[in-house]
Amino acid sequence: MGTKRIAIIDLGTNTFNLLVADKDGSNLKRVLSTKDGVALGLGGINENKLSPDAIERAMTTLHKFCSTCRDLETNLIVGFGTSALRNATNASELTTRAKKELDLTIEVISGNREAELIYKGVASGYQFESSDLIMDIGGGSTEFILADQTGIQKAASFEIGVSRIYQLFTFSDPMTEVDSQKIIAYLEKATGSFFDGMTCKRLIGASGSFETFFKLAYETEFPEDVFVTMKADEVYKSLDKIIRSTQKERDENPHIIPIRKKMAPLAAVKTKWIMDKLGMDELVISPFALKEGVISEMV
């Protein structure tokens, strides 16, 4: 059968991720992993629309990613759309163009399916010791997956992504305690009774914002394909630093990718909220998420 080179494009609300890997039977070798800040949800996510500018940014990145895949002689490219696309009434404007211009089929997945793939991605490289809570902070949605050695115990996808929050409220610069409480009240209302009775001491942060937290804590790049554990006091120190930072400070910080410079404090408030709520002792940062979940299913 031989080696097959496959590419996964995760069309997130803030960031598009590309993973290219060689599949040989049940063996898998990563060839390339890259991301692009697209801000697909900016300008219309709370109205369930993709703005014309957002569609153009998306197509620019998709052309770039598909060109990279051609250069790497990829056999198969598959695209997965998440929160911004599944809620947009005009999502077909993007998916139809992608098919027409690039012959790229984009599968728009449900929140439950997204949570399942995130779990599979994390589980492809992490050994669960107890009931741990996976959190994936997206621009449009946030997934919470309680899992152990036997699999998923409880999961939900909530449309409470940082792009939605950013466009819903007005915040001071730097953020104030009143701003933080405004976000927390919004999160509490949106998640309802999901966390009632949950006991969990370890949070597993799926890539994205969590890698940024690491980079700001240690002022170094996040190690590729490594699961990193941070104790709660280290995590809180990093989160507080982000929440108290000004826009100017974040703009000048080389450890924050451009798309996160505006929304990093919102992600930090969300992380602090869930760790406080469940009294968590540590954070494990997973380099794997949705796209690795797709790959693990293929294997």
Backbone torsions as a table, in degrees:
resi	resn	phi	psi	omega
1	MET	NA	-38.0	175.1
2	GLY	77.6	-179.7	-177.1
3	THR	-81.6	138.4	177.1
4	LYS	-120.5	128.7	179.6
5	ARG	-96.5	120.9	-176.2
6	ILE	-121.4	151.1	179.2
7	ALA	-128.8	136.1	176.3
8	ILE	-115.4	127.4	173.2
9	ILE	-112.7	118.4	178.3
10	ASP	-98.8	108.7	-178.0
11	LEU	-89.6	82.6	-179.7
12	GLY	-78.3	168.9	-177.6
13	THR	-69.2	-35.1	176.3
14	ASN	-102.3	-45.0	-170.4
15	THR	-124.3	137.9	170.2
16	PHE	-98.2	130.8	-179.5
17	ASN	-114.3	139.1	176.2
18	LEU	-121.4	129.3	174.4
19	LEU	-126.2	125.1	174.9
20	VAL	-115.4	130.7	-177.3
21	ALA	-143.3	150.7	174.9
22	ASP	-96.1	125.5	-179.6
23	LYS	-110.3	121.4	177.4
24	ASP	-128.5	96.2	-173.4
25	GLY	64.5	-121.3	178.7
26	SER	-97.7	5.4	178.5
27	ASN	-93.7	144.5	-176.1
28	LEU	-136.3	133.4	177.8
29	LYS	-129.9	122.4	179.7
30	ARG	-71.0	131.1	179.6
31	VAL	-102.1	-44.0	-176.5
32	LEU	-155.7	140.2	172.9
33	SER	-137.2	124.3	-178.8
34	THR	-148.5	165.7	-179.4
35	LYS	-143.9	160.1	-179.9
36	ASP	-140.7	129.4	175.9
37	GLY	-76.6	112.8	-175.0
38	VAL	-107.7	-30.4	-177.0
39	ALA	56.0	50.8	-179.9
40	LEU	-59.6	-30.1	-176.7
41	GLY	-87.4	-8.2	-178.1
42	LEU	-71.2	133.2	175.1
43	GLY	92.8	4.8	179.1
44	GLY	-179.1	1.3	-172.8
45	ILE	-61.4	-36.6	-178.6
46	ASN	-78.3	-7.8	173.1
47	GLU	-104.5	8.4	-178.5
48	ASN	56.9	44.7	179.0
49	LYS	-134.4	148.9	167.5
50	LEU	-98.2	126.2	179.8
51	SER	-73.7	155.1	177.5
52	PRO	-54.8	-40.9	179.1
53	ASP	-63.1	-40.3	-179.4
54	ALA	-64.1	-40.4	178.7
55	ILE	-63.7	-40.7	178.6
56	GLU	-64.6	-42.9	178.0
57	ARG	-61.1	-41.6	179.9
58	ALA	-61.8	-46.0	-178.5
59	MET	-65.4	-37.7	177.3
60	THR	-58.6	-46.4	179.7
61	THR	-68.5	-39.9	179.7
62	LEU	-64.2	-39.9	175.7
63	HIS	-60.9	-42.9	-180.0
64	LYS	-64.3	-46.8	-179.7
65	PHE	-62.9	-43.4	-178.3
66	CYS	-68.1	-33.0	175.7
67	SER	-65.1	-42.8	176.2
68	THR	-59.5	-43.7	179.7
69	CYS	-62.9	-38.8	177.4
70	ARG	-65.1	-42.9	178.9
71	ASP	-60.5	-32.7	-179.2
72	LEU	-89.2	4.0	178.3
73	GLU	55.3	50.9	179.6
74	THR	-74.2	136.2	-179.3
75	ASN	-80.1	-31.4	-173.3
76	LEU	-145.7	132.5	174.6
77	ILE	-123.7	127.4	177.2
78	VAL	-126.3	140.4	-179.7
79	GLY	-115.0	143.2	179.3
80	PHE	-128.4	122.4	178.5
81	GLY	-99.5	140.1	-177.1
82	THR	-115.5	-137.8	-164.7
83	SER	-52.0	-52.2	-176.6
84	ALA	-60.1	-40.6	-178.6
85	LEU	-75.3	-39.1	-176.3
86	ARG	-71.3	-19.7	-179.8
87	ASN	-101.8	-12.1	-175.7
88	ALA	-79.5	128.0	179.5
89	THR	-69.7	-19.9	179.9
90	ASN	-110.8	27.0	-178.8
91	ALA	-56.3	-32.0	-177.1
92	SER	-64.1	-21.7	177.1
93	GLU	-60.9	-37.3	178.7
94	LEU	-82.3	-47.5	-175.9
95	THR	-64.6	-36.2	179.3
96	THR	-68.5	-41.6	178.0
97	ARG	-64.5	-40.3	179.8
98	ALA	-62.3	-39.1	179.1
99	LYS	-69.4	-43.7	-175.9
100	LYS	-70.0	-46.1	-174.6
101	GLU	-83.8	-29.5	-172.3
102	LEU	-124.9	-3.2	-173.3
103	ASP	55.2	36.2	179.6
104	LEU	-103.1	120.5	175.9
105	THR	-90.0	125.3	178.5
106	ILE	-108.4	118.5	176.2
107	GLU	-90.8	118.7	178.5
108	VAL	-89.0	118.9	-171.4
109	ILE	-104.4	156.1	178.1
110	SER	-74.8	165.8	177.1
111	GLY	-62.9	-38.8	178.8
112	ASN	-65.0	-40.3	178.0
113	ARG	-66.1	-38.6	177.1
114	GLU	-60.6	-46.2	179.1
115	ALA	-60.6	-41.6	179.8
116	GLU	-62.4	-43.8	-179.6
117	LEU	-68.5	-36.7	176.6
118	ILE	-61.8	-45.9	177.8
119	TYR	-57.6	-47.9	-178.2
120	LYS	-62.4	-36.0	177.2
121	GLY	-64.3	-48.9	178.5
122	VAL	-61.5	-46.8	-176.1
123	ALA	-65.1	-20.2	179.6
124	SER	-69.9	-13.8	179.5
125	GLY	-135.8	3.4	-174.2
126	TYR	-127.6	134.8	176.7
127	GLN	-96.0	112.6	179.3
128	PHE	-72.7	129.7	179.0
129	GLU	-97.2	-28.4	-177.1
130	SER	-153.4	-163.8	175.1
131	SER	-77.5	110.4	-179.9
132	ASP	-114.9	150.5	-179.1
133	LEU	-105.1	117.5	173.9
134	ILE	-86.6	137.5	176.8
135	MET	-130.5	128.2	175.9
136	ASP	-120.9	110.4	-177.8
137	ILE	-88.7	106.8	177.5
138	GLY	-101.9	176.2	175.8
139	GLY	-74.8	-35.5	-178.5
140	GLY	-100.1	-42.7	-178.0
141	SER	-129.9	167.7	171.3
142	THR	-132.6	129.4	-179.9
143	GLU	-103.3	138.8	173.2
144	PHE	-122.3	126.2	-178.8
145	ILE	-131.9	112.7	174.6
146	LEU	-88.0	123.0	-174.7
147	ALA	-144.4	157.3	173.2
148	ASP	-139.4	-162.2	-177.0
149	GLN	-59.8	-26.1	-175.2
150	THR	-87.9	-12.7	-179.7
151	GLY	128.8	-158.6	-178.0
152	ILE	-75.1	128.3	175.0
153	GLN	-93.7	-37.4	-175.4
154	LYS	-161.5	136.8	-179.1
155	ALA	-148.9	151.2	176.3
156	ALA	-156.9	150.9	174.1
157	SER	-118.4	122.7	-179.4
158	PHE	-113.2	138.8	-179.1
159	GLU	-82.3	67.9	-176.0
160	ILE	-129.9	34.7	-177.5
161	GLY	-65.8	162.7	-174.7
162	VAL	-67.0	-29.6	177.3
163	SER	-67.8	-37.9	176.4
164	ARG	-62.7	-47.2	-178.8
165	ILE	-63.5	-43.3	-178.4
166	TYR	-58.4	-37.2	-176.9
167	GLN	-91.6	-7.5	-177.7
168	LEU	-91.4	-34.2	-174.9
169	PHE	-120.1	165.1	171.0
170	THR	-110.7	131.9	-176.5
171	PHE	-119.8	154.0	174.1
172	SER	-76.4	165.8	176.5
173	ASP	-130.2	107.7	0.8
174	PRO	-74.2	169.1	-179.6
175	MET	-63.5	146.2	178.3
176	THR	-103.2	172.2	176.1
177	GLU	-63.3	-34.6	177.0
178	VAL	-61.7	-42.0	177.2
179	ASP	-59.8	-46.3	-179.7
180	SER	-60.1	-43.6	-178.6
181	GLN	-66.3	-32.7	177.2
182	LYS	-62.4	-44.2	179.2
183	ILE	-66.2	-44.2	-178.0
184	ILE	-62.4	-42.3	178.2
185	ALA	-60.9	-40.1	178.1
186	TYR	-63.5	-44.2	-179.2
187	LEU	-66.3	-42.4	-179.8
188	GLU	-61.0	-44.4	-178.8
189	LYS	-65.5	-42.3	-175.4
190	ALA	-69.7	-35.7	-175.4
191	THR	-89.1	-12.5	174.0
192	GLY	53.5	-125.4	-173.9
193	SER	-96.8	10.0	-173.5
194	PHE	-53.8	-39.6	-175.0
195	PHE	-91.1	-1.0	-178.2
196	ASP	-57.9	128.3	177.0
197	GLY	76.0	2.8	-178.0
198	MET	-80.1	130.6	173.7
199	THR	-118.8	124.5	-173.7
200	CYS	-162.8	125.9	-175.6
201	LYS	-103.7	-7.1	-176.7
202	ARG	-127.8	128.0	175.0
203	LEU	-101.4	131.3	174.1
204	ILE	-106.6	112.1	-179.4
205	GLY	-91.7	120.2	-177.2
206	ALA	-84.0	103.8	174.4
207	SER	39.0	-141.9	175.8
208	GLY	47.7	-121.0	-176.7
209	SER	-58.5	-33.3	-175.9
210	PHE	-66.7	-33.7	175.3
211	GLU	-65.6	-35.1	176.2
212	THR	-64.0	-42.4	178.3
213	PHE	-57.9	-42.7	179.2
214	PHE	-62.7	-47.9	-176.6
215	LYS	-61.4	-36.0	179.3
216	LEU	-74.8	-31.6	179.6
217	ALA	-71.3	-39.7	-172.8
218	TYR	-112.6	-1.6	179.4
219	GLU	50.1	46.5	177.2
220	THR	-150.6	162.3	-179.7
221	GLU	-68.5	150.5	177.1
222	PHE	-73.1	131.4	-178.4
223	PRO	-66.8	136.5	-176.3
224	GLU	-69.2	133.6	174.7
225	ASP	60.5	25.8	-179.9
226	VAL	-117.3	135.1	172.7
227	PHE	-86.5	122.6	-175.4
228	VAL	-112.4	132.7	178.6
229	THR	-103.8	131.1	174.9
230	MET	-121.7	134.4	175.7
231	LYS	-72.0	155.4	-173.9
232	ALA	-54.6	-41.6	-177.0
233	ASP	-65.2	-35.5	176.3
234	GLU	-66.2	-41.6	-179.0
235	VAL	-63.0	-49.3	-177.8
236	TYR	-61.0	-38.2	178.9
237	LYS	-60.5	-44.0	179.2
238	SER	-66.9	-43.9	-178.7
239	LEU	-63.8	-44.7	-179.7
240	ASP	-62.4	-38.0	179.2
241	LYS	-62.9	-41.1	179.6
242	ILE	-68.4	-45.0	-177.3
243	ILE	-62.4	-36.9	-177.6
244	ARG	-84.1	-8.7	-175.3
245	SER	-72.3	153.8	175.5
246	THR	-90.9	163.4	176.8
247	GLN	-59.0	-40.1	-179.5
248	LYS	-61.9	-43.3	179.3
249	GLU	-62.5	-41.7	179.9
250	ARG	-69.3	-38.5	178.6
251	ASP	-59.9	-34.0	-176.7
252	GLU	-89.8	-3.7	-176.3
253	ASN	-88.9	117.3	-176.8
254	PRO	-70.5	-12.5	-177.3
255	HIS	-87.3	-2.5	178.6
256	ILE	-112.1	122.3	179.1
257	ILE	-68.9	151.0	-172.0
258	PRO	-49.1	-44.6	-176.0
259	ILE	-63.5	-24.8	-177.2
260	ARG	-94.5	-6.6	-176.8
261	LYS	-62.6	-34.3	179.2
262	LYS	-80.1	-37.4	-166.3
263	MET	-106.5	-2.2	-178.5
264	ALA	-55.9	-40.9	179.0
265	PRO	-62.4	-33.2	179.3
266	LEU	-67.0	-42.2	176.9
267	ALA	-64.4	-36.3	179.5
268	ALA	-67.0	-42.5	177.6
269	VAL	-61.1	-43.0	180.0
270	LYS	-61.8	-42.6	-178.9
271	THR	-67.3	-43.4	179.1
272	LYS	-62.9	-39.7	179.6
273	TRP	-59.2	-48.3	-175.7
274	ILE	-72.5	-35.2	178.4
275	MET	-67.8	-38.7	175.5
276	ASP	-65.6	-45.2	-174.5
277	LYS	-59.7	-41.0	-177.5
278	LEU	-102.6	0.8	178.9
279	GLY	61.4	49.2	-173.8
280	MET	-79.2	147.3	-176.9
281	ASP	-94.6	-27.9	-176.3
282	GLU	-155.0	163.0	178.2
283	LEU	-120.7	128.3	171.9
284	VAL	-106.3	123.0	179.7
285	ILE	-94.6	118.8	-179.1
286	SER	-94.3	128.4	175.9
287	PRO	-77.3	-8.1	-176.5
288	PHE	-108.0	144.7	177.8
289	ALA	-150.1	-135.0	-171.4
290	LEU	-58.0	-49.1	-173.8
291	LYS	-64.6	-34.6	176.2
292	GLU	-70.7	-28.3	175.3
293	GLY	-65.6	-39.9	177.0
294	VAL	-62.9	-45.7	179.7
295	ILE	-60.5	-42.9	-178.0
296	SER	-64.0	-34.2	175.9
297	GLU	-66.0	-39.6	179.4
298	MET	-64.8	-37.0	178.1
299	VAL	-69.6	NA	NA
